[in-house]
């Protein structure tokens, strides 16, 4: 299982992911993916394709 957080602000959405088993969120395992509204719309299209099974 992987762990992560979602941060939503007015101007961006950020996904924070952590390495498997890093329950303390240490050791430099954190990775961030940040979207502004334009890139979030673009990413949503990819998610829709994935969910629909295309």
CHARMM internal coordinates of N, CA and C (Angstrom, degrees):
IC EDIT
DIST 1 N 1 CA 1.4468
DIST 1 CA 1 C 1.5273
ANGL 1 N 1 CA 1 C 108.98
DIST 1 C 2 N 1.3025
ANGL 1 CA 1 C 2 N 116.05
DIHE 1 N 1 CA 1 C 2 N 139.90
DIST 2 N 2 CA 1.4559
ANGL 1 C 2 N 2 CA 121.56
DIHE 1 CA 1 C 2 N 2 CA 177.20
DIST 2 CA 2 C 1.5204
ANGL 2 N 2 CA 2 C 109.22
DIHE 1 C 2 N 2 CA 2 C -106.31
DIST 2 C 3 N 1.2915
ANGL 2 CA 2 C 3 N 115.18
DIHE 2 N 2 CA 2 C 3 N 151.32
DIST 3 N 3 CA 1.4587
ANGL 2 C 3 N 3 CA 121.15
DIHE 2 CA 2 C 3 N 3 CA -177.81
DIST 3 CA 3 C 1.5142
ANGL 3 N 3 CA 3 C 109.65
DIHE 2 C 3 N 3 CA 3 C -115.01
DIST 3 C 4 N 1.3151
ANGL 3 CA 3 C 4 N 116.39
DIHE 3 N 3 CA 3 C 4 N 151.25
DIST 4 N 4 CA 1.4372
ANGL 3 C 4 N 4 CA 120.15
DIHE 3 CA 3 C 4 N 4 CA 177.46
DIST 4 CA 4 C 1.5165
ANGL 4 N 4 CA 4 C 111.68
DIHE 3 C 4 N 4 CA 4 C -168.91
DIST 4 C 5 N 1.3142
ANGL 4 CA 4 C 5 N 114.63
DIHE 4 N 4 CA 4 C 5 N 174.22
DIST 5 N 5 CA 1.4564
ANGL 4 C 5 N 5 CA 122.60
DIHE 4 CA 4 C 5 N 5 CA 178.50
DIST 5 CA 5 C 1.5212
ANGL 5 N 5 CA 5 C 108.28
DIHE 4 C 5 N 5 CA 5 C -132.54
DIST 5 C 6 N 1.3189
ANGL 5 CA 5 C 6 N 115.73
DIHE 5 N 5 CA 5 C 6 N 155.25
DIST 6 N 6 CA 1.4576
ANGL 5 C 6 N 6 CA 122.22
DIHE 5 CA 5 C 6 N 6 CA 172.76
DIST 6 CA 6 C 1.5189
ANGL 6 N 6 CA 6 C 107.03
DIHE 5 C 6 N 6 CA 6 C -119.97
DIST 6 C 7 N 1.3262
ANGL 6 CA 6 C 7 N 115.87
DIHE 6 N 6 CA 6 C 7 N 125.87
DIST 7 N 7 CA 1.4635
ANGL 6 C 7 N 7 CA 121.98
DIHE 6 CA 6 C 7 N 7 CA 178.17
DIST 7 CA 7 C 1.5272
ANGL 7 N 7 CA 7 C 106.97
DIHE 6 C 7 N 7 CA 7 C -113.24
DIST 7 C 8 N 1.3396
ANGL 7 CA 7 C 8 N 117.45
DIHE 7 N 7 CA 7 C 8 N 124.62
DIST 8 N 8 CA 1.4580
ANGL 7 C 8 N 8 CA 121.18
DIHE 7 CA 7 C 8 N 8 CA 179.37
DIST 8 CA 8 C 1.5231
ANGL 8 N 8 CA 8 C 108.76
DIHE 7 C 8 N 8 CA 8 C -118.58
DIST 8 C 9 N 1.3140
ANGL 8 CA 8 C 9 N 115.42
DIHE 8 N 8 CA 8 C 9 N 120.86
DIST 9 N 9 CA 1.4553
ANGL 8 C 9 N 9 CA 122.72
DIHE 8 CA 8 C 9 N 9 CA 175.91
DIST 9 CA 9 C 1.5306
ANGL 9 N 9 CA 9 C 108.41
DIHE 8 C 9 N 9 CA 9 C -119.91
DIST 9 C 10 N 1.3143
ANGL 9 CA 9 C 10 N 117.29
DIHE 9 N 9 CA 9 C 10 N 178.74
DIST 10 N 10 CA 1.4624
ANGL 9 C 10 N 10 CA 120.17
DIHE 9 CA 9 C 10 N 10 CA -179.02
DIST 10 CA 10 C 1.5251
ANGL 10 N 10 CA 10 C 112.95
DIHE 9 C 10 N 10 CA 10 C -63.57
DIST 10 C 11 N 1.3202
ANGL 10 CA 10 C 11 N 117.06
DIHE 10 N 10 CA 10 C 11 N -38.06
DIST 11 N 11 CA 1.4650
ANGL 10 C 11 N 11 CA 121.16
DIHE 10 CA 10 C 11 N 11 CA -172.93
DIST 11 CA 11 C 1.5177
ANGL 11 N 11 CA 11 C 114.94
DIHE 10 C 11 N 11 CA 11 C -104.88
DIST 11 C 12 N 1.3157
ANGL 11 CA 11 C 12 N 118.13
DIHE 11 N 11 CA 11 C 12 N -8.64
DIST 12 N 12 CA 1.4585
ANGL 11 C 12 N 12 CA 119.42
DIHE 11 CA 11 C 12 N 12 CA -177.87
DIST 12 CA 12 C 1.5267
ANGL 12 N 12 CA 12 C 111.32
DIHE 11 C 12 N 12 CA 12 C -156.88
DIST 12 C 13 N 1.3214
ANGL 12 CA 12 C 13 N 114.66
DIHE 12 N 12 CA 12 C 13 N 162.74
DIST 13 N 13 CA 1.4497
ANGL 12 C 13 N 13 CA 124.07
DIHE 12 CA 12 C 13 N 13 CA 171.43
DIST 13 CA 13 C 1.5149
ANGL 13 N 13 CA 13 C 106.33
DIHE 12 C 13 N 13 CA 13 C -124.22
DIST 13 C 14 N 1.3100
ANGL 13 CA 13 C 14 N 117.02
DIHE 13 N 13 CA 13 C 14 N 134.42
DIST 14 N 14 CA 1.4622
ANGL 13 C 14 N 14 CA 120.80
DIHE 13 CA 13 C 14 N 14 CA -177.91
DIST 14 CA 14 C 1.5262
ANGL 14 N 14 CA 14 C 109.68
DIHE 13 C 14 N 14 CA 14 C -126.21
DIST 14 C 15 N 1.3365
ANGL 14 CA 14 C 15 N 115.60
DIHE 14 N 14 CA 14 C 15 N 131.21
DIST 15 N 15 CA 1.4535
ANGL 14 C 15 N 15 CA 122.14
DIHE 14 CA 14 C 15 N 15 CA 172.89
DIST 15 CA 15 C 1.5119
ANGL 15 N 15 CA 15 C 107.34
DIHE 14 C 15 N 15 CA 15 C -103.27
DIST 15 C 16 N 1.3129
ANGL 15 CA 15 C 16 N 116.64
DIHE 15 N 15 CA 15 C 16 N 128.82
DIST 16 N 16 CA 1.4646
ANGL 15 C 16 N 16 CA 121.90
DIHE 15 CA 15 C 16 N 16 CA 176.64
DIST 16 CA 16 C 1.5152
ANGL 16 N 16 CA 16 C 107.87
DIHE 15 C 16 N 16 CA 16 C -114.61
DIST 16 C 17 N 1.3022
ANGL 16 CA 16 C 17 N 116.50
DIHE 16 N 16 CA 16 C 17 N 124.09
DIST 17 N 17 CA 1.4569
ANGL 16 C 17 N 17 CA 120.36
DIHE 16 CA 16 C 17 N 17 CA 179.79
DIST 17 CA 17 C 1.5200
ANGL 17 N 17 CA 17 C 109.32
DIHE 16 C 17 N 17 CA 17 C -117.99
DIST 17 C 18 N 1.3204
ANGL 17 CA 17 C 18 N 115.54
DIHE 17 N 17 CA 17 C 18 N 155.47
DIST 18 N 18 CA 1.4537
ANGL 17 C 18 N 18 CA 121.79
DIHE 17 CA 17 C 18 N 18 CA -177.49
DIST 18 CA 18 C 1.5174
ANGL 18 N 18 CA 18 C 108.82
DIHE 17 C 18 N 18 CA 18 C -132.18
DIST 18 C 19 N 1.3113
ANGL 18 CA 18 C 19 N 116.71
DIHE 18 N 18 CA 18 C 19 N 151.35
DIST 19 N 19 CA 1.4535
ANGL 18 C 19 N 19 CA 121.80
DIHE 18 CA 18 C 19 N 19 CA -179.67
DIST 19 CA 19 C 1.5224
ANGL 19 N 19 CA 19 C 110.72
DIHE 18 C 19 N 19 CA 19 C -62.23
DIST 19 C 20 N 1.3006
ANGL 19 CA 19 C 20 N 115.04
DIHE 19 N 19 CA 19 C 20 N 149.95
DIST 20 N 20 CA 1.4617
ANGL 19 C 20 N 20 CA 121.41
DIHE 19 CA 19 C 20 N 20 CA 178.82
DIST 20 CA 20 C 1.5310
ANGL 20 N 20 CA 20 C 109.78
DIHE 19 C 20 N 20 CA 20 C -55.08
DIST 20 C 21 N 1.3145
ANGL 20 CA 20 C 21 N 115.34
DIHE 20 N 20 CA 20 C 21 N 129.20
DIST 21 N 21 CA 1.4566
ANGL 20 C 21 N 21 CA 120.71
DIHE 20 CA 20 C 21 N 21 CA 177.54
DIST 21 CA 21 C 1.5183
ANGL 21 N 21 CA 21 C 115.20
DIHE 20 C 21 N 21 CA 21 C 84.51
DIST 21 C 22 N 1.3175
ANGL 21 CA 21 C 22 N 118.43
DIHE 21 N 21 CA 21 C 22 N -3.01
DIST 22 N 22 CA 1.4633
ANGL 21 C 22 N 22 CA 120.92
DIHE 21 CA 21 C 22 N 22 CA -178.51
DIST 22 CA 22 C 1.5251
ANGL 22 N 22 CA 22 C 109.65
DIHE 21 C 22 N 22 CA 22 C -88.75
DIST 22 C 23 N 1.3234
ANGL 22 CA 22 C 23 N 116.00
DIHE 22 N 22 CA 22 C 23 N 71.68
DIST 23 N 23 CA 1.4513
ANGL 22 C 23 N 23 CA 121.10
DIHE 22 CA 22 C 23 N 23 CA -175.45
DIST 23 CA 23 C 1.5249
ANGL 23 N 23 CA 23 C 112.79
DIHE 22 C 23 N 23 CA 23 C -69.43
DIST 23 C 24 N 1.3186
ANGL 23 CA 23 C 24 N 117.26
DIHE 23 N 23 CA 23 C 24 N -21.83
DIST 24 N 24 CA 1.4598
ANGL 23 C 24 N 24 CA 121.00
DIHE 23 CA 23 C 24 N 24 CA 179.05
DIST 24 CA 24 C 1.5256
ANGL 24 N 24 CA 24 C 112.13
DIHE 23 C 24 N 24 CA 24 C -90.16
DIST 24 C 25 N 1.3184
ANGL 24 CA 24 C 25 N 116.16
DIHE 24 N 24 CA 24 C 25 N -5.13
DIST 25 N 25 CA 1.4675
ANGL 24 C 25 N 25 CA 122.44
DIHE 24 CA 24 C 25 N 25 CA 179.86
DIST 25 CA 25 C 1.5203
ANGL 25 N 25 CA 25 C 111.56
DIHE 24 C 25 N 25 CA 25 C 56.12
DIST 25 C 26 N 1.3092
ANGL 25 CA 25 C 26 N 114.93
DIHE 25 N 25 CA 25 C 26 N 47.72
DIST 26 N 26 CA 1.4532
ANGL 25 C 26 N 26 CA 121.15
DIHE 25 CA 25 C 26 N 26 CA -179.88
DIST 26 CA 26 C 1.5053
ANGL 26 N 26 CA 26 C 111.25
DIHE 25 C 26 N 26 CA 26 C -120.15
DIST 26 C 27 N 1.2943
ANGL 26 CA 26 C 27 N 115.75
DIHE 26 N 26 CA 26 C 27 N -168.89
DIST 27 N 27 CA 1.4544
ANGL 26 C 27 N 27 CA 120.57
DIHE 26 CA 26 C 27 N 27 CA 174.94
DIST 27 CA 27 C 1.5121
ANGL 27 N 27 CA 27 C 114.96
DIHE 26 C 27 N 27 CA 27 C 67.86
DIST 27 C 28 N 1.3212
ANGL 27 CA 27 C 28 N 117.49
DIHE 27 N 27 CA 27 C 28 N 18.06
DIST 28 N 28 CA 1.4587
ANGL 27 C 28 N 28 CA 119.84
DIHE 27 CA 27 C 28 N 28 CA 177.54
DIST 28 CA 28 C 1.5120
ANGL 28 N 28 CA 28 C 114.24
DIHE 27 C 28 N 28 CA 28 C 68.95
DIST 28 C 29 N 1.3338
ANGL 28 CA 28 C 29 N 117.88
DIHE 28 N 28 CA 28 C 29 N 23.91
DIST 29 N 29 CA 1.4584
ANGL 28 C 29 N 29 CA 119.66
DIHE 28 CA 28 C 29 N 29 CA -175.75
DIST 29 CA 29 C 1.5294
ANGL 29 N 29 CA 29 C 113.41
DIHE 28 C 29 N 29 CA 29 C -86.29
DIST 29 C 30 N 1.3166
ANGL 29 CA 29 C 30 N 117.73
DIHE 29 N 29 CA 29 C 30 N -8.07
DIST 30 N 30 CA 1.4574
ANGL 29 C 30 N 30 CA 120.35
DIHE 29 CA 29 C 30 N 30 CA -176.00
DIST 30 CA 30 C 1.5272
ANGL 30 N 30 CA 30 C 110.85
DIHE 29 C 30 N 30 CA 30 C -69.35
DIST 30 C 31 N 1.3267
ANGL 30 CA 30 C 31 N 115.34
DIHE 30 N 30 CA 30 C 31 N 136.05
DIST 31 N 31 CA 1.4563
ANGL 30 C 31 N 31 CA 122.68
DIHE 30 CA 30 C 31 N 31 CA 173.81
DIST 31 CA 31 C 1.5230
ANGL 31 N 31 CA 31 C 107.35
DIHE 30 C 31 N 31 CA 31 C -126.42
DIST 31 C 32 N 1.3123
ANGL 31 CA 31 C 32 N 116.93
DIHE 31 N 31 CA 31 C 32 N 136.62
DIST 32 N 32 CA 1.4571
ANGL 31 C 32 N 32 CA 121.33
DIHE 31 CA 31 C 32 N 32 CA -179.86
DIST 32 CA 32 C 1.5164
ANGL 32 N 32 CA 32 C 110.69
DIHE 31 C 32 N 32 CA 32 C -114.75
DIST 32 C 33 N 1.3228
ANGL 32 CA 32 C 33 N 115.21
DIHE 32 N 32 CA 32 C 33 N 141.19
DIST 33 N 33 CA 1.4585
ANGL 32 C 33 N 33 CA 122.27
DIHE 32 CA 32 C 33 N 33 CA 170.77
DIST 33 CA 33 C 1.5203
ANGL 33 N 33 CA 33 C 105.05
DIHE 32 C 33 N 33 CA 33 C -126.50
DIST 33 C 34 N 1.3208
ANGL 33 CA 33 C 34 N 116.67
DIHE 33 N 33 CA 33 C 34 N 123.61
DIST 34 N 34 CA 1.4566
ANGL 33 C 34 N 34 CA 119.98
DIHE 33 CA 33 C 34 N 34 CA -176.09
DIST 34 CA 34 C 1.5245
ANGL 34 N 34 CA 34 C 109.60
DIHE 33 C 34 N 34 CA 34 C -122.07
DIST 34 C 35 N 1.3336
ANGL 34 CA 34 C 35 N 115.60
DIHE 34 N 34 CA 34 C 35 N 134.61
DIST 35 N 35 CA 1.4571
ANGL 34 C 35 N 35 CA 122.73
DIHE 34 CA 34 C 35 N 35 CA -179.96
DIST 35 CA 35 C 1.5187
ANGL 35 N 35 CA 35 C 110.04
DIHE 34 C 35 N 35 CA 35 C -120.16
DIST 35 C 36 N 1.3354
ANGL 35 CA 35 C 36 N 116.69
DIHE 35 N 35 CA 35 C 36 N 133.79
DIST 36 N 36 CA 1.4557
ANGL 35 C 36 N 36 CA 118.11
DIHE 35 CA 35 C 36 N 36 CA 164.04
DIST 36 CA 36 C 1.5332
ANGL 36 N 36 CA 36 C 105.60
DIHE 35 C 36 N 36 CA 36 C -85.56
DIST 36 C 37 N 1.3151
ANGL 36 CA 36 C 37 N 118.11
DIHE 36 N 36 CA 36 C 37 N -179.83
DIST 37 N 37 CA 1.4650
ANGL 36 C 37 N 37 CA 119.30
DIHE 36 CA 36 C 37 N 37 CA -174.38
DIST 37 CA 37 C 1.5249
ANGL 37 N 37 CA 37 C 112.12
DIHE 36 C 37 N 37 CA 37 C -64.87
DIST 37 C 38 N 1.3204
ANGL 37 CA 37 C 38 N 117.98
DIHE 37 N 37 CA 37 C 38 N -36.02
DIST 38 N 38 CA 1.4670
ANGL 37 C 38 N 38 CA 121.03
DIHE 37 CA 37 C 38 N 38 CA 179.47
DIST 38 CA 38 C 1.5300
ANGL 38 N 38 CA 38 C 110.77
DIHE 37 C 38 N 38 CA 38 C -64.18
DIST 38 C 39 N 1.3278
ANGL 38 CA 38 C 39 N 117.17
DIHE 38 N 38 CA 38 C 39 N -48.90
DIST 39 N 39 CA 1.4664
ANGL 38 C 39 N 39 CA 119.20
DIHE 38 CA 38 C 39 N 39 CA -178.79
DIST 39 CA 39 C 1.5255
ANGL 39 N 39 CA 39 C 111.61
DIHE 38 C 39 N 39 CA 39 C -71.39
DIST 39 C 40 N 1.3297
ANGL 39 CA 39 C 40 N 118.18
DIHE 39 N 39 CA 39 C 40 N -27.36
DIST 40 N 40 CA 1.4661
ANGL 39 C 40 N 40 CA 120.52
DIHE 39 CA 39 C 40 N 40 CA 176.39
DIST 40 CA 40 C 1.5281
ANGL 40 N 40 CA 40 C 110.19
DIHE 39 C 40 N 40 CA 40 C -65.72
DIST 40 C 41 N 1.3231
ANGL 40 CA 40 C 41 N 116.95
DIHE 40 N 40 CA 40 C 41 N -39.05
DIST 41 N 41 CA 1.4614
ANGL 40 C 41 N 41 CA 120.87
DIHE 40 CA 40 C 41 N 41 CA 177.10
DIST 41 CA 41 C 1.5204
ANGL 41 N 41 CA 41 C 109.95
DIHE 40 C 41 N 41 CA 41 C -63.75
DIST 41 C 42 N 1.3319
ANGL 41 CA 41 C 42 N 117.01
DIHE 41 N 41 CA 41 C 42 N -43.42
DIST 42 N 42 CA 1.4621
ANGL 41 C 42 N 42 CA 121.02
DIHE 41 CA 41 C 42 N 42 CA 178.27
DIST 42 CA 42 C 1.5351
ANGL 42 N 42 CA 42 C 110.61
DIHE 41 C 42 N 42 CA 42 C -62.85
DIST 42 C 43 N 1.3261
ANGL 42 CA 42 C 43 N 117.26
DIHE 42 N 42 CA 42 C 43 N -43.48
DIST 43 N 43 CA 1.4542
ANGL 42 C 43 N 43 CA 121.02
DIHE 42 CA 42 C 43 N 43 CA -179.78
DIST 43 CA 43 C 1.5282
ANGL 43 N 43 CA 43 C 111.44
DIHE 42 C 43 N 43 CA 43 C -66.06
DIST 43 C 44 N 1.3152
ANGL 43 CA 43 C 44 N 116.55
DIHE 43 N 43 CA 43 C 44 N -35.62
DIST 44 N 44 CA 1.4656
ANGL 43 C 44 N 44 CA 120.70
DIHE 43 CA 43 C 44 N 44 CA 178.27
DIST 44 CA 44 C 1.5284
ANGL 44 N 44 CA 44 C 111.00
DIHE 43 C 44 N 44 CA 44 C -58.33
DIST 44 C 45 N 1.3284
ANGL 44 CA 44 C 45 N 117.24
DIHE 44 N 44 CA 44 C 45 N -36.36
DIST 45 N 45 CA 1.4648
ANGL 44 C 45 N 45 CA 120.47
DIHE 44 CA 44 C 45 N 45 CA 177.64
DIST 45 CA 45 C 1.5315
ANGL 45 N 45 CA 45 C 110.40
DIHE 44 C 45 N 45 CA 45 C -62.08
DIST 45 C 46 N 1.3303
ANGL 45 CA 45 C 46 N 117.74
DIHE 45 N 45 CA 45 C 46 N -40.85
DIST 46 N 46 CA 1.4676
ANGL 45 C 46 N 46 CA 120.87
DIHE 45 CA 45 C 46 N 46 CA 176.28
DIST 46 CA 46 C 1.5245
ANGL 46 N 46 CA 46 C 111.09
DIHE 45 C 46 N 46 CA 46 C -64.74
DIST 46 C 47 N 1.3307
ANGL 46 CA 46 C 47 N 117.24
DIHE 46 N 46 CA 46 C 47 N -41.66
DIST 47 N 47 CA 1.4565
ANGL 46 C 47 N 47 CA 120.09
DIHE 46 CA 46 C 47 N 47 CA 178.21
DIST 47 CA 47 C 1.5216
ANGL 47 N 47 CA 47 C 111.43
DIHE 46 C 47 N 47 CA 47 C -63.16
DIST 47 C 48 N 1.3354
ANGL 47 CA 47 C 48 N 116.80
DIHE 47 N 47 CA 47 C 48 N -41.08
DIST 48 N 48 CA 1.4570
ANGL 47 C 48 N 48 CA 120.44
DIHE 47 CA 47 C 48 N 48 CA 177.74
DIST 48 CA 48 C 1.5280
ANGL 48 N 48 CA 48 C 111.35
DIHE 47 C 48 N 48 CA 48 C -60.77
DIST 48 C 49 N 1.3187
ANGL 48 CA 48 C 49 N 117.56
DIHE 48 N 48 CA 48 C 49 N -41.95
DIST 49 N 49 CA 1.4703
ANGL 48 C 49 N 49 CA 120.81
DIHE 48 CA 48 C 49 N 49 CA 176.42
DIST 49 CA 49 C 1.5181
ANGL 49 N 49 CA 49 C 110.74
DIHE 48 C 49 N 49 CA 49 C -60.93
DIST 49 C 50 N 1.3181
ANGL 49 CA 49 C 50 N 116.54
DIHE 49 N 49 CA 49 C 50 N -45.25
DIST 50 N 50 CA 1.4595
ANGL 49 C 50 N 50 CA 121.44
DIHE 49 CA 49 C 50 N 50 CA -179.81
DIST 50 CA 50 C 1.5151
ANGL 50 N 50 CA 50 C 111.66
DIHE 49 C 50 N 50 CA 50 C -61.42
DIST 50 C 51 N 1.3345
ANGL 50 CA 50 C 51 N 116.50
DIHE 50 N 50 CA 50 C 51 N -46.65
DIST 51 N 51 CA 1.4582
ANGL 50 C 51 N 51 CA 121.43
DIHE 50 CA 50 C 51 N 51 CA -177.97
DIST 51 CA 51 C 1.5269
ANGL 51 N 51 CA 51 C 111.40
DIHE 50 C 51 N 51 CA 51 C -65.28
DIST 51 C 52 N 1.3156
ANGL 51 CA 51 C 52 N 116.22
DIHE 51 N 51 CA 51 C 52 N -37.82
DIST 52 N 52 CA 1.4668
ANGL 51 C 52 N 52 CA 120.37
DIHE 51 CA 51 C 52 N 52 CA -179.75
DIST 52 CA 52 C 1.5185
ANGL 52 N 52 CA 52 C 112.43
DIHE 51 C 52 N 52 CA 52 C -78.08
DIST 52 C 53 N 1.3311
ANGL 52 CA 52 C 53 N 117.21
DIHE 52 N 52 CA 52 C 53 N -10.17
DIST 53 N 53 CA 1.4431
ANGL 52 C 53 N 53 CA 120.81
DIHE 52 CA 52 C 53 N 53 CA 176.27
DIST 53 CA 53 C 1.5202
ANGL 53 N 53 CA 53 C 114.75
DIHE 52 C 53 N 53 CA 53 C 82.46
DIST 53 C 54 N 1.3155
ANGL 53 CA 53 C 54 N 117.08
DIHE 53 N 53 CA 53 C 54 N 25.42
DIST 54 N 54 CA 1.4696
ANGL 53 C 54 N 54 CA 120.10
DIHE 53 CA 53 C 54 N 54 CA 179.15
DIST 54 CA 54 C 1.4939
ANGL 54 N 54 CA 54 C 111.32
DIHE 53 C 54 N 54 CA 54 C -87.63
END
COOR INIT
IC SEED 1 N 1 CA 1 C
IC BUILD
